[in-house]
Amino acid sequence: MPKADGFIDPHRLYTRRAALGAVGVGMNTMRAARRAGIELRTLPVGKQLLCLGRDVISYLQLVSEHQQQEAAHTSEGTEAAS
């Protein structure tokens, strides 16, 4: 995976791998998000699936919110068990 520089241009087209690699998101995170119902919107262009930078940014915000909710839910369960 290329080094993550953390920048996504909202007006640029990316492959899923390039977009997620740019911000350091791996395939496991993407699979977990898909299982939670969070999909990265893509555009079929020829034989490739591309995504707009603004859709990548929206996707990352949703994934982050989901991870925070999961973490809060997990920590609540741990505190209740104590």
C-alpha positions as CSV (number, residue, x, y, z in Angstrom):
1,M,0.0,0.0,0.0
2,P,1.3,3.5,-0.8
3,K,2.3,5.8,2.0
4,A,-0.7,7.6,3.4
5,D,-0.5,11.4,3.0
6,G,-3.9,12.0,4.5
7,F,-5.2,14.2,1.7
8,I,-8.2,13.6,-0.5
9,D,-9.0,16.2,-3.2
10,P,-12.9,16.4,-3.2
11,H,-12.9,17.1,-7.0
12,R,-10.6,14.3,-8.1
13,L,-11.5,10.7,-9.1
14,Y,-9.8,7.9,-7.3
15,T,-9.8,4.1,-7.4
16,R,-11.0,2.6,-4.1
17,R,-7.6,1.3,-3.4
18,A,-5.8,4.7,-4.1
19,A,-8.4,6.7,-2.1
20,L,-8.3,4.5,1.0
21,G,-4.6,4.0,0.7
22,A,-4.1,7.8,0.7
23,V,-5.6,8.0,4.1
24,G,-4.4,4.7,5.5
25,V,-7.7,2.8,5.5
26,G,-7.2,-0.9,4.9
27,M,-9.4,-3.6,3.3
28,N,-10.4,-5.0,6.8
29,T,-11.8,-1.6,7.8
30,M,-13.7,-1.4,4.5
31,R,-15.2,-4.9,4.9
32,A,-16.3,-4.1,8.5
33,A,-17.9,-0.9,7.2
34,R,-19.7,-2.8,4.5
35,R,-21.0,-5.3,7.1
36,A,-22.3,-2.3,9.1
37,G,-24.1,-1.0,5.9
38,I,-21.6,1.7,5.0
39,E,-20.7,1.6,1.3
40,L,-18.3,3.7,-0.6
41,R,-20.2,5.1,-3.6
42,T,-18.5,4.3,-6.9
43,L,-18.9,5.2,-10.5
44,P,-18.3,2.5,-13.2
45,V,-15.9,4.0,-15.8
46,G,-15.0,1.4,-18.4
47,K,-13.8,-1.6,-16.5
48,Q,-12.9,0.4,-13.3
49,L,-14.9,1.5,-10.4
50,L,-13.9,5.0,-9.5
51,C,-15.1,7.3,-6.6
52,L,-15.2,11.0,-6.3
53,G,-13.0,12.5,-3.6
54,R,-16.1,14.1,-1.9
55,D,-17.7,10.7,-1.6
56,V,-14.5,9.3,-0.1
57,I,-14.6,12.1,2.5
58,S,-18.2,11.4,3.3
59,Y,-17.5,7.7,3.6
60,L,-14.6,8.3,6.0
61,Q,-16.8,10.5,8.2
62,L,-19.4,7.7,8.4
63,V,-16.8,5.0,9.1
64,S,-15.3,7.2,11.9
65,E,-18.7,7.9,13.5
66,H,-19.5,4.1,13.4
67,Q,-16.2,3.2,14.9
68,Q,-16.7,5.8,17.7
69,Q,-20.2,4.4,18.4
70,E,-18.8,0.8,18.5
71,A,-16.0,1.9,20.9
72,A,-18.5,3.7,23.2
73,H,-20.8,0.6,23.1
74,T,-17.9,-1.7,23.9
75,S,-16.6,0.5,26.8
76,E,-20.2,0.7,28.3
77,G,-20.3,-3.1,28.2
78,T,-16.9,-3.4,29.9
79,E,-17.9,-0.9,32.7
80,A,-21.2,-2.7,33.3
81,A,-19.3,-6.0,33.8
82,S,-17.0,-4.5,36.4
